[in-house]
């Protein structure tokens, strides 16, 4: 009997507390959300704006230093590629041909590396939007405003965004390594990533020859198609 009285004495305050603070019903949740003009979406944006943000990585002071011209200079620095006195016309032609081929290859690799880096950042932005959509779907389904099927649609978009970011990061890593292998040992792969520009240039320098400009524009369009933003 004494044990039963003790249990009742211990449980009664907890039950009273639960009655005083019952879990919110879907009506209560909707009432709270109604304080925001567009409901859940405004509430979610308010939370994202006011929650503590993780510190962002400081931009490298060397960002953007690895221009296309600099990459070409590093790739062609080997004295073997330079013209020397006493060479025959055939030897000079071969060296010029090899130099032009390497220049074109570095141009292509540089454009692909910058485009893939740009694609990674865009994929991260899309993932952030998908995460917000999935969280909104979870809340809407939790209070009964959305069906489970509609919530699953948002979760699928989140999964696709994560998969896209993974693929973009893989392509970027491969492009960086390919470029690094051609510009030599003066710089590491990590430094290549830090020094590359974040975006492809809107226009190329006017002093470059029309043939080079046309070639670079074609490479740029090809790289952007391979790395959709």
C-alpha positions in Angstrom: 0.0 0.0 0.0 2.8 2.4 0.9 4.5 1.6 -2.4 1.3 2.4 -4.3 1.0 5.7 -2.5 4.6 6.5 -3.3 4.1 5.8 -7.0 1.1 8.0 -7.1 2.9 10.8 -5.3 5.8 10.6 -7.8 3.7 10.4 -11.0 1.0 12.9 -10.1 3.3 16.0 -10.5 4.4 14.7 -13.9 0.9 14.2 -15.1 -0.1 17.6 -13.9 2.8 19.1 -15.7 1.8 17.4 -18.9 -1.7 18.6 -18.5 -0.4 22.1 -18.0 1.9 21.9 -21.0 0.3 19.5 -23.5 2.1 18.9 -26.8 1.0 21.4 -29.5 -1.8 20.2 -31.7 -1.8 20.9 -35.5 -4.3 23.7 -34.8 -1.8 25.3 -32.4 1.0 24.8 -34.9 -0.9 26.5 -37.7 -1.9 29.3 -35.4 1.7 30.0 -34.6 2.7 29.8 -38.3 -0.2 32.2 -39.2 1.7 35.0 -37.5 4.0 35.0 -40.6 2.5 36.4 -43.8 3.2 33.3 -45.9 3.2 30.7 -43.2 5.8 28.0 -43.0 8.0 29.4 -45.7 8.4 32.7 -44.0 8.9 31.0 -40.6 11.6 28.8 -42.1 13.4 31.8 -43.8 13.2 33.7 -40.5 14.9 30.8 -38.7 17.6 30.4 -41.3 18.3 34.1 -41.1 18.5 34.3 -37.3 20.2 31.0 -36.5 23.9 31.1 -35.8 25.8 30.7 -39.0 28.9 28.5 -39.1 32.1 30.5 -39.8 32.9 30.5 -43.5 36.3 29.7 -44.8 38.3 32.9 -45.5 38.9 33.4 -49.1 42.5 32.7 -50.1 44.5 35.9 -50.7 45.9 34.1 -53.8 42.4 33.4 -55.3 42.3 34.2 -59.0 46.1 34.4 -59.4 46.3 31.4 -61.6 45.2 33.0 -64.8 45.1 31.3 -68.1 48.2 33.1 -69.2 50.1 32.1 -66.1 49.1 28.5 -66.5 50.4 28.5 -70.1 53.7 30.1 -69.0 54.2 27.4 -66.4 53.3 24.6 -68.9 55.8 26.0 -71.5 58.6 26.8 -69.2 60.6 23.6 -70.1 63.8 24.7 -72.0 63.4 21.7 -74.3 60.3 23.4 -75.8 62.3 26.6 -76.6 63.9 27.3 -79.9 67.7 27.1 -80.0 70.3 28.4 -82.4 71.4 26.0 -85.1 68.1 24.1 -85.4 66.9 22.9 -88.7 63.7 24.1 -90.2 62.1 20.7 -89.5 63.1 20.9 -85.9 61.8 24.4 -85.5 58.5 23.4 -87.1 58.2 20.4 -84.8 58.9 22.5 -81.7 56.4 25.1 -82.7 53.8 22.4 -83.4 54.4 20.8 -80.1 54.2 24.1 -78.3 50.9 25.0 -80.0 49.5 21.7 -79.1 50.5 22.0 -75.4 49.2 25.5 -75.3 45.8 24.4 -76.6 45.7 21.5 -74.2 46.4 23.8 -71.2 43.8 26.2 -72.4 41.2 23.4 -72.5 42.2 22.0 -69.1 42.2 25.5 -67.5 38.7 26.3 -68.8 37.4 22.9 -67.6 38.9 23.3 -64.2 37.4 26.8 -63.7 34.0 25.7 -65.1 33.9 22.7 -62.8 34.9 24.8 -59.8 32.0 27.2 -60.7 29.7 24.2 -61.0 30.5 23.0 -57.5 29.5 26.4 -56.0 26.3 26.4 -57.9 25.5 22.8 -56.8 26.1 23.9 -53.2 23.6 26.7 -53.6 21.1 24.2 -55.0 21.6 21.9 -52.1 20.9 24.7 -49.7 17.6 25.4 -51.4 16.7 21.7 -51.5 17.5 21.4 -47.7 15.1 24.3 -47.0 12.4 22.6 -49.2 12.8 19.3 -47.4 12.6 20.9 -44.0 9.5 22.8 -45.1 7.9 19.6 -46.4 8.7 17.8 -43.1 7.0 20.6 -41.1 4.0 20.8 -43.4 3.5 17.0 -43.2 3.9 17.0 -39.5 1.0 19.5 -38.9 -1.2 17.8 -41.5 -1.0 20.3 -44.3 0.9 18.1 -46.7 0.5 14.5 -47.7 3.4 12.1 -47.2 3.6 11.7 -51.0 4.3 15.5 -51.4 6.9 15.4 -48.6 8.7 12.5 -50.4 8.9 14.7 -53.5 10.9 17.3 -51.5 13.1 14.6 -50.0 13.8 13.2 -53.5 14.9 16.7 -54.7 17.2 16.9 -51.7 18.7 13.5 -52.6 19.2 14.6 -56.2 20.9 17.9 -55.0 23.3 15.9 -52.8 24.1 13.5 -55.6 24.7 16.4 -58.0 27.1 18.1 -55.5 29.0 14.8 -55.1 29.3 14.5 -58.9 30.4 18.1 -59.3 33.1 17.8 -56.6 34.4 14.6 -58.3 34.5 16.3 -61.7 36.3 19.3 -60.2 38.9 17.2 -58.5 39.6 15.3 -61.7 39.9 18.6 -63.7 42.2 20.1 -61.1 44.5 17.1 -61.2 44.6 17.1 -65.0 45.5 20.8 -65.1 48.1 20.3 -62.3 49.8 17.5 -64.2 50.4 19.9 -67.2 51.6 23.0 -65.3 54.3 21.2 -63.4 55.7 20.8 -59.9 56.0 24.5 -59.1 52.5 24.3 -57.5 50.5 21.7 -55.6 47.0 20.5 -56.4 45.7 22.4 -53.4 47.3 25.6 -54.5 45.8 25.1 -58.0 42.4 25.0 -56.4 43.0 28.0 -54.2 44.5 30.2 -57.0 42.0 29.4 -59.8 39.3 32.0 -60.5 35.8 31.2 -59.2 34.2 32.0 -62.5 35.1 32.0 -66.2 35.8 35.4 -67.5 32.9 37.2 -69.2 35.2 38.2 -72.0 38.8 37.4 -73.0 41.5 40.1 -73.4 41.1 42.0 -76.7 44.8 41.8 -77.4 44.6 38.1 -78.1 44.4 37.0 -81.6 41.0 36.3 -83.2 41.8 32.7 -83.6 42.7 32.3 -80.0 39.6 34.2 -78.9 37.4 32.0 -81.0 39.0 28.8 -79.7 38.7 29.9 -76.1 35.0 30.9 -76.5 34.3 27.4 -78.0 36.1 25.8 -75.1 34.2 27.9 -72.6 30.8 27.0 -74.1 31.8 23.3 -74.2 32.9 23.4 -70.6 29.8 25.1 -69.4 27.7 22.4 -71.1 29.7 19.7 -69.5 29.3 21.4 -66.1 25.8 22.8 -66.0 25.3 25.6 -63.6 
